[in-house]
Amino acid sequence: MKSAIIDQISGTGVPVRGNDIDTDRIIPARFLKRVTFDGLGAHAFEDDIAAVAAKGGRHPFRDDKYSGAAVLVSNSNFGCGSSREHAPQALNRFGIRAIIAESYSEIFFGNCVSLGIPCFSVSHDVADYILSSIEENSSMVLEISVENEALKIGDEVIAVSLPKGAKGQFLDGTWNARAQLLANLEKVRIMAKSIPYFSEYQSLF
């Protein structure tokens, strides 16, 4: 059982400038109390949004001109901080289908892979160019190819990078770890029964 192959991502972008944007900013800790991830998209960057509004501004995640954006663009070390899965879950439920940034927290990157959200890396200058382009023209469509590791923006094609392992998972449909476990459930049962400290849970398998 494989998940859908992910190659072409197309949509408008939302610029979130800044380095070290951590998971607590992406989704504040109070939302970790929820039993499910449903509705988290409405609270993405909620505290940042309030802070910007208090100064008379409008955060990109509340700016109508970026409504419906599918590609989030940021700077370095995006998704740092705690390992909470709620952060990429909130972005996913907001409608983000891909991220372009200079670099990422390793755990955040892995959580995004498991949700089918490719996280592409670019240099600082390229990130700044993409951010500025989106800010100047919010209706500009970004077209990204996982296979070619390329971003088409306007008339330009820009190279983006994606680790080989993650790229392969997106292209062969094995990015969803739960789907892989379910597809190999009988092997999981056999392995679980062979582990001594699982003996008291044999009835579960």
Backbone hydrogen bonds in HBPLUS format (Angstrom, degrees):
<---DONOR---> <-ACCEPTOR-->    atom                        ^
c    i                          cat <-CA-CA->   ^        H-A-AA   ^      H-
h    n   atom  resd res      DA  || num        DHA   H-A  angle D-A-AA Bond
n    s   type  num  typ     dist DA aas  dist angle  dist       angle   num
A0003-SER N   A0173-GLY O   2.80 MM 170  4.72 148.9  1.90 157.2 147.3     1
A0006-ILE N   A0170-PHE O   2.80 MM 164  4.99 168.1  1.81 141.2 143.9     2
A0146-VAL N   A0007-ASP O   2.91 MM 139  4.71 155.2  1.97 124.7 132.9     3
A0009-ILE N   A0144-ILE O   2.95 MM 135  5.13 161.6  1.99 146.2 152.0     4
A0144-ILE N   A0009-ILE O   2.77 MM 135  5.13 172.1  1.78 160.9 163.5     5
A0011-GLY N   A0142-LEU O   3.05 MM 131  5.44 151.1  2.14 142.4 151.6     6
A0142-LEU N   A0011-GLY O   2.77 MM 131  5.44 173.3  1.77 143.0 144.1     7
A0070-ALA N   A0012-THR O   2.89 MM  58  5.79 150.6  1.97 146.1 149.4     8
A0071-VAL N   A0012-THR O   3.15 MM  59  6.30 154.5  2.22 152.1 154.8     9
A0014-VAL N   A0071-VAL O   2.83 MM  57  6.24 148.1  1.93 156.7 161.0    10
A0073-VAL N   A0014-VAL O   3.06 MM  59  6.21 162.7  2.09 152.8 152.2    11
A0016-VAL N   A0073-VAL O   2.84 MM  57  5.97 174.8  1.84 175.1 173.3    12
A0020-ASP N   A0076-SER O   2.86 MM  56  6.20 155.1  1.92 152.6 161.1    13
A0079-GLY N   A0021-ILE O   2.81 MM  58  5.87 148.4  1.91 169.4 168.3    14
A0025-ARG N   A0022-ASP O   3.07 MM   3  5.48 135.7  2.28 104.9 116.4    15
A0026-ILE N   A0022-ASP O   3.10 MM   4  6.49 151.8  2.18 144.4 153.1    16
A0023-THR N   A0080-CYS O   2.87 MM  57  6.11 146.1  1.99 170.8 170.5    17
A0027-ILE N   A0023-THR O   2.92 MM   4  6.07 164.4  1.95 146.7 150.0    18
A0045-PHE N   A0026-ILE O   2.71 MM  19  4.62 162.8  1.74 127.6 133.2    19
A0031-PHE N   A0028-PRO O   3.08 MM   3  6.05 164.0  2.10 129.5 133.3    20
A0032-LEU N   A0029-ALA O   2.92 MM   3  5.47 166.6  1.94 121.5 125.7    21
A0034-ARG N   A0031-PHE O   3.38 MM   3  5.85 168.4  2.39 109.9 113.3    22
A0040-LEU N   A0037-PHE O   3.15 MM   3  5.73 161.3  2.19 140.3 139.4    23
A0042-ALA N   A0039-GLY O   3.35 MM   3  5.95 145.1  2.49 112.7 119.2    24
A0043-HIS N   A0040-LEU O   2.89 MM   3  5.38 155.1  1.95 115.1 123.3    25
A0044-ALA N   A0041-GLY O   3.41 MM   3  5.38 171.5  2.42 104.3 106.7    26
A0046-GLU N   A0043-HIS O   3.07 MM   3  5.02 144.4  2.20 136.1 127.1    27
A0049-ILE N   A0045-PHE O   2.80 MM   4  5.94 158.0  1.85 160.2 167.3    28
A0050-ALA N   A0046-GLU O   3.06 MM   4  6.31 154.7  2.12 144.0 149.9    29
A0051-ALA N   A0047-ASP O   2.94 MM   4  6.17 156.5  2.00 146.7 153.2    30
A0052-VAL N   A0048-ASP O   2.94 MM   4  6.14 160.5  1.98 152.7 157.2    31
A0053-ALA N   A0049-ILE O   2.96 MM   4  6.10 157.2  2.01 145.0 151.9    32
A0054-ALA N   A0050-ALA O   2.94 MM   4  6.11 146.8  2.05 143.9 152.3    33
A0055-LYS N   A0052-VAL O   3.11 MM   3  5.33 141.9  2.26 101.3 112.2    34
A0057-GLY N   A0052-VAL O   2.91 MM   5  5.16 153.4  1.99 150.2 142.4    35
A0056-GLY N   A0053-ALA O   2.89 MM   3  4.93 159.1  1.93 108.2 112.3    36
A0062-ARG N   A0059-HIS O   2.79 MM   3  5.38 162.2  1.82 124.8 129.6    37
A0063-ASP N   A0060-PRO O   3.26 MM   3  4.85 165.9  2.28  97.3 101.1    38
A0066-TYR N   A0063-ASP O   2.93 MM   3  5.73 162.0  1.96 126.0 131.5    39
A0067-SER N   A0064-ASP O   3.03 MM   3  4.97 164.4  2.06 106.9 110.5    40
A0069-ALA N   A0066-TYR O   3.14 MM   3  5.65 145.7  2.26 142.5 139.0    41
A0097-ARG N   A0070-ALA O   2.63 MM  27  5.17 168.8  1.64 141.8 145.0    42
A0098-ALA N   A0070-ALA O   3.24 MM  28  6.64 137.3  2.43 158.9 161.1    43
A0072-LEU N   A0098-ALA O   3.05 MM  26  6.53 154.5  2.12 157.1 156.6    44
A0100-ILE N   A0072-LEU O   2.84 MM  28  6.30 158.0  1.89 161.1 168.1    45
A0074-SER N   A0100-ILE O   2.91 MM  26  6.43 155.0  1.97 154.4 162.1    46
A0102-GLU N   A0075-ASN O   3.00 MM  27  5.03 146.4  2.12 105.6 114.0    47
A0078-PHE N   A0103-SER O   2.94 MM  25  6.27 154.4  2.01 143.7 136.1    48
A0105-SER N   A0078-PHE O   3.09 MM  27  6.24 150.5  2.18 147.9 145.8    49
A0089-GLN N   A0085-GLU O   3.13 MM   4  6.26 157.9  2.18 152.9 159.2    50
A0090-ALA N   A0086-HIS O   2.79 MM   4  5.87 149.9  1.88 144.6 151.0    51
A0091-LEU N   A0087-ALA O   3.14 MM   4  6.48 160.5  2.18 151.2 156.2    52
A0092-ASN N   A0088-PRO O   2.81 MM   4  5.94 159.5  1.85 147.9 154.1    53
A0093-ARG N   A0089-GLN O   2.95 MM   4  6.15 157.2  2.00 146.7 152.2    54
A0094-PHE N   A0090-ALA O   2.93 MM   4  6.11 125.4  2.23 136.7 151.4    55
A0094-PHE N   A0091-LEU O   3.13 MM   3  4.96 133.6  2.36  91.5 104.7    56
A0095-GLY N   A0091-LEU O   3.15 MM   4  6.45 131.5  2.39 139.5 151.3    57
A0096-ILE N   A0091-LEU O   2.98 MM   5  5.47 160.3  2.02 154.6 148.2    58
A0095-GLY N   A0092-ASN O   3.10 MM   3  5.23 136.1  2.31  96.4 108.5    59
A0099-ILE N   A0118-PRO O   3.00 MM  19  6.41 159.2  2.04 159.7 164.0    60
A0120-PHE N   A0099-ILE O   2.79 MM  21  6.11 153.6  1.86 171.6 162.9    61
A0101-ALA N   A0120-PHE O   3.04 MM  19  6.45 163.1  2.07 162.7 165.1    62
A0122-VAL N   A0101-ALA O   3.01 MM  21  6.07 138.0  2.20 133.7 143.1    63
A0109-PHE N   A0105-SER O   2.91 MM   4  6.09 162.8  1.94 154.8 159.9    64
A0110-GLY N   A0106-GLU O   3.00 MM   4  6.27 160.7  2.04 147.0 151.6    65
A0111-ASN N   A0107-ILE O   2.90 MM   4  6.18 157.7  1.95 153.2 159.3    66
A0112-CYS N   A0108-PHE O   2.94 MM   4  6.20 149.2  2.04 149.4 157.9    67
A0113-VAL N   A0109-PHE O   3.00 MM   4  6.37 153.0  2.08 149.6 157.1    68
A0114-SER N   A0110-GLY O   3.15 MM   4  6.45 157.7  2.20 148.3 153.0    69
A0115-LEU N   A0112-CYS O   3.00 MM   3  5.15 146.6  2.12 102.4 112.8    70
A0117-ILE N   A0112-CYS O   2.89 MM   5  5.01 170.0  1.90 143.2 141.8    71
A0116-GLY N   A0113-VAL O   2.95 MM   3  5.05 159.7  2.00 107.5 114.1    72
A0121-SER N   A0161-SER O   2.88 MM  40  5.10 161.6  1.92 141.9 148.1    73
A0161-SER N   A0121-SER O   2.99 MM  40  5.10 161.4  2.03 143.6 148.9    74
A0127-ALA N   A0123-SER O   2.90 MM   4  6.11 163.1  1.93 153.5 158.5    75
A0128-ASP N   A0124-HIS O   2.96 MM   4  6.16 160.7  1.99 151.3 156.4    76
A0129-TYR N   A0125-ASP O   2.99 MM   4  6.19 149.6  2.08 140.4 148.9    77
A0130-ILE N   A0126-VAL O   2.94 MM   4  6.22 162.8  1.97 155.7 159.3    78
A0131-LEU N   A0127-ALA O   2.89 MM   4  6.06 166.0  1.91 153.6 157.9    79
A0132-SER N   A0128-ASP O   2.93 MM   4  6.02 165.0  1.95 146.4 150.8    80
A0133-SER N   A0129-TYR O   2.93 MM   4  6.07 153.9  2.00 145.1 152.8    81
A0134-ILE N   A0130-ILE O   2.98 MM   4  6.23 158.1  2.03 152.5 157.2    82
A0135-GLU N   A0131-LEU O   2.98 MM   4  6.21 160.7  2.02 150.5 156.3    83
A0136-GLU N   A0132-SER O   2.95 MM   4  6.11 144.2  2.08 143.9 153.0    84
A0137-ASN N   A0133-SER O   2.94 MM   4  6.06 142.6  2.08 140.6 150.9    85
A0140-MET N   A0137-ASN O   3.13 MM   3  5.62 166.1  2.15 116.6 120.4    86
A0143-GLU N   A0152-LYS O   3.05 MM   9  5.00 169.1  2.07 146.4 149.6    87
A0152-LYS N   A0143-GLU O   2.70 MM   9  5.00 168.1  1.72 152.9 157.2    88
A0145-SER N   A0150-ALA O   2.89 MM   5  5.35 161.0  1.93 157.1 163.2    89
A0149-GLU N   A0145-SER O   2.85 MM   4  5.49 119.3  2.22 130.2 144.5    90
A0150-ALA N   A0145-SER O   3.26 MM   5  5.35 149.7  2.35 135.9 144.7    91
A0149-GLU N   A0146-VAL O   3.26 MM   3  4.97 138.7  2.44  91.9 103.5    92
A0160-VAL N   A0149-GLU O   3.00 MM  11  5.20 173.6  2.01 125.8 127.7    93
A0151-LEU N   A0158-ILE O   2.69 MM   7  4.99 161.1  1.73 151.8 158.5    94
A0158-ILE N   A0151-LEU O   2.64 MM   7  4.99 166.0  1.66 152.8 155.7    95
A0153-ILE N   A0156-GLU O   2.86 MM   3  5.36 152.8  1.94 148.8 157.7    96
A0156-GLU N   A0153-ILE O   3.08 MM   3  5.36 157.9  2.13 130.4 129.5    97
A0167-LYS N   A0163-PRO O   2.94 MM   4  6.10 166.6  1.96 162.2 166.7    98
A0168-GLY N   A0164-LYS O   2.94 MM   4  6.13 160.7  1.98 149.7 154.1    99
A0169-GLN N   A0165-GLY O   3.10 MM   4  6.38 153.9  2.17 145.7 152.7   100
A0170-PHE N   A0166-ALA O   3.00 MM   4  6.31 160.0  2.04 156.5 160.8   101
A0171-LEU N   A0167-LYS O   3.04 MM   4  6.25 156.0  2.10 149.5 156.4   102
A0172-ASP N   A0168-GLY O   2.91 MM   4  6.04 137.9  2.09 147.2 157.0   103
A0173-GLY N   A0169-GLN O   2.96 MM   4  5.69 116.4  2.37 137.1 148.4   104
A0174-THR N   A0169-GLN O   3.02 MM   5  4.80 131.5  2.27 132.8 140.4   105
A0180-GLN N   A0176-ASN O   3.14 MM   4  6.51 149.3  2.24 147.7 156.7   106
A0181-LEU N   A0177-ALA O   2.98 MM   4  6.33 152.4  2.06 149.9 157.1   107
A0182-LEU N   A0178-ARG O   2.96 MM   4  6.23 162.4  2.00 152.6 156.9   108
A0183-ALA N   A0179-ALA O   2.93 MM   4  6.06 146.6  2.04 140.6 150.1   109
A0184-ASN N   A0180-GLN O   3.15 MM   4  6.31 128.8  2.42 135.4 147.5   110
A0184-ASN N   A0181-LEU O   3.11 MM   3  5.16 136.4  2.31  95.8 108.0   111
A0187-LYS N   A0184-ASN O   3.08 MM   3  5.43 120.4  2.45 105.9 120.0   112
A0188-VAL N   A0184-ASN O   3.03 MM   4  6.35 149.9  2.12 149.9 159.4   113
A0189-ARG N   A0185-LEU O   2.93 MM   4  6.24 155.1  1.99 150.6 156.6   114
A0190-ILE N   A0186-GLU O   3.05 MM   4  6.31 160.0  2.09 146.5 151.4   115
A0191-MET N   A0187-LYS O   2.97 MM   4  6.14 162.4  2.00 146.9 151.9   116
A0192-ALA N   A0188-VAL O   2.86 MM   4  6.04 162.1  1.90 151.9 157.1   117
A0193-LYS N   A0189-ARG O   3.02 MM   4  6.20 156.6  2.08 148.8 154.2   118
A0194-SER N   A0191-MET O   3.06 MM   3  5.18 138.4  2.24  99.1 111.2   119
A0195-ILE N   A0192-ALA O   3.25 MM   3  5.46 161.1  2.29 105.8 111.5   120
A0198-PHE N   A0195-ILE O   2.95 MM   3  5.61 161.4  1.99 125.5 130.7   121
A0199-SER N   A0196-PRO O   2.95 MM   3  5.43 165.4  1.97 123.1 125.3   122
A0201-TYR N   A0198-PHE O   2.78 MM   3  5.33 155.3  1.84 118.9 127.4   123
A0202-GLN N   A0199-SER O   3.29 MM   3  5.35 159.8  2.33 113.7 111.9   124
A0204-LEU N   A0201-TYR O   2.87 MM   3  5.60 155.9  1.93 123.4 130.7   125
A0205-PHE N   A0202-GLN O   2.98 MM   3  5.48 155.7  2.04 113.9 121.4   126
